[in-house]
Amino acid sequence: MSKTKKSRKTKAKNVQKVIEQQQSEKSNTLIFGGILLAMSSIGLLIFVLSDKVFHLS
């Protein structure tokens, strides 16, 4: 009986580790995507403002 309890606990821990790894990969992807979006937005804002202010054309 103790063997079955031990194996169940081990399986639960393994499943929890796999779920945590998947969540950390998703969060890393979201962070990277958010930073990329923010940088491109700031770049576009600077370009538009500099074109309006300095009349580059």
N, C-alpha and C positions, 0 to 999 in steps of 0.2 A: 504494500500500500504506500509506503514511503517513496518507493521508486516512481510510482505514477505521479505523486504530488510533486516530486523533484523535477520530473520531465515536463510537467505542465508549467511550472514556474520558469524553467529554462526557455520553453517555447514562447511564453508570454514576454519574457525579457528580449528575446531575439526579434519578435514582431515589433516591440516598442522601439528597438534600435533602428530597424529598417524604416519605420514610420518617421522617426526623428531625422534620419538622413535625407529622406525624400523632402521633408518640410524645409530643411536647411538649404537644400539645393534650389527649391522653389523660391525661398526668400532671397538667396544670393542672386538669382536671375532677376527677380523683381527689383532689387536694389540697383543692379547694373543697368537695367532698362530705365529706371527712374532717373539715374544720374545722366544717362545718355540723352534722354528726353529733355531734362533741365538744361544741359549744356547746349543742345541744339536750339532750344527756345531762347536762351540768353543770346546766343550768336545771332539769331534772326532779329531779335529786338535791337541789338547794337547796330546791325546792318541797316535796319529801317530808320532808326533814329539818326544815325550818321548821314544817311542819304537825305533826310528831311532837313537836318541842321546845316550841313556843309554843302548841299546841292552839288554832288559829285559829277553829275552829268553835264 
